[in-house]
Amino acid sequence: VEVALLEIPKHGYFYSSRHDQERIQNAINALRVTEQLELILSHEMQDQATQLERDRIRKLNHLAKEQMHASTRTYEEDRLRLEQEFSSTNFDTSFCGDIN
């Protein structure tokens, strides 16, 4: 989800009108995934790490909604802010488990 919402938009072609459909589909997929993650985390224990994960997912969900509906400038400002926030928190992804 972070790649879809934070990394891919860094490429100039992402905002090209040629890629409107891909951009919308990217946002739809990110919304779907963040909603599923929120559902999964709602069944987890209420510890501090889970709350941090939920907050992160909520922020990504909000960003996906903005990608679909907000102006490019608004989205880009919020994307940059969230990217900086995430990089400064050194979020622990060990909860993801082994993907191999």
C-alpha positions in Angstrom: 0.0 0.0 0.0 2.8 2.4 0.8 4.4 1.7 -2.5 1.2 2.5 -4.3 0.5 5.7 -2.3 3.9 7.0 -1.5 6.4 5.8 -4.0 4.6 5.4 -7.4 3.3 9.0 -7.4 6.9 10.3 -7.2 7.2 9.5 -10.9 6.1 12.4 -13.2 4.0 10.3 -15.5 1.7 9.3 -12.6 -0.1 12.6 -12.9 -0.4 12.6 -16.7 -3.9 12.5 -18.0 -2.9 9.4 -20.0 -2.7 7.6 -16.7 -6.0 8.7 -15.1 -7.5 5.2 -15.2 -4.4 3.7 -13.6 -4.3 6.4 -10.9 -7.9 5.7 -10.1 -7.4 2.0 -10.0 -4.3 2.4 -7.8 -6.4 4.4 -5.3 -9.3 1.9 -5.4 -6.9 -1.0 -4.7 -5.2 0.9 -1.9 -8.6 1.6 -0.4 -9.6 -2.0 -0.6 -6.4 -3.2 1.0 -6.4 -0.6 3.8 -10.0 -1.5 4.6 -9.1 -5.2 4.8 -6.1 -4.4 7.0 -8.2 -2.3 9.3 -10.7 -5.2 9.6 -7.9 -7.7 10.4 -6.3 -5.4 13.0 -9.7 -4.8 14.6 -9.6 -8.4 15.8 -6.1 -8.1 17.2 -5.2 -7.4 20.9 -5.4 -3.7 21.9 -1.7 -3.2 22.6 0.3 -0.1 21.7 1.9 -1.6 18.6 -1.4 -2.6 17.2 -2.7 0.9 17.8 0.3 2.3 15.9 -0.4 0.0 13.0 -4.1 1.0 13.0 -3.1 4.7 12.9 -0.7 4.1 10.1 -3.4 2.2 8.1 -6.0 4.9 8.7 -3.6 7.5 7.4 -2.9 5.5 4.3 -6.7 5.0 3.8 -7.2 8.7 4.0 -4.4 9.3 1.5 -6.0 6.8 -0.9 -9.3 8.6 -0.7 -7.5 11.9 -1.4 -5.8 10.3 -4.4 -9.2 9.7 -5.9 -11.0 12.9 -5.0 -8.6 15.7 -4.1 -6.6 18.0 -6.3 -3.1 16.9 -7.3 -1.5 19.6 -5.2 -3.4 18.7 -2.1 -2.7 15.0 -2.5 1.0 15.6 -3.2 1.3 17.9 -0.1 -0.3 15.2 2.1 1.7 12.4 0.5 5.0 14.2 1.2 4.0 15.0 4.8 3.0 11.3 5.4 6.1 10.0 3.8 8.2 12.2 6.1 6.2 11.2 9.1 6.6 7.5 8.3 10.3 7.8 7.6 10.9 9.6 10.9 9.1 7.0 13.0 11.1 4.0 11.8 8.0 1.9 11.8 8.6 -1.7 12.8 7.3 -4.0 10.1 8.2 -7.2 11.9 4.5 -7.9 12.5 4.3 -8.6 8.7 5.9 -12.0 9.2 7.9 -13.9 6.6 6.6 -13.3 3.1 8.6 -16.1 1.5 
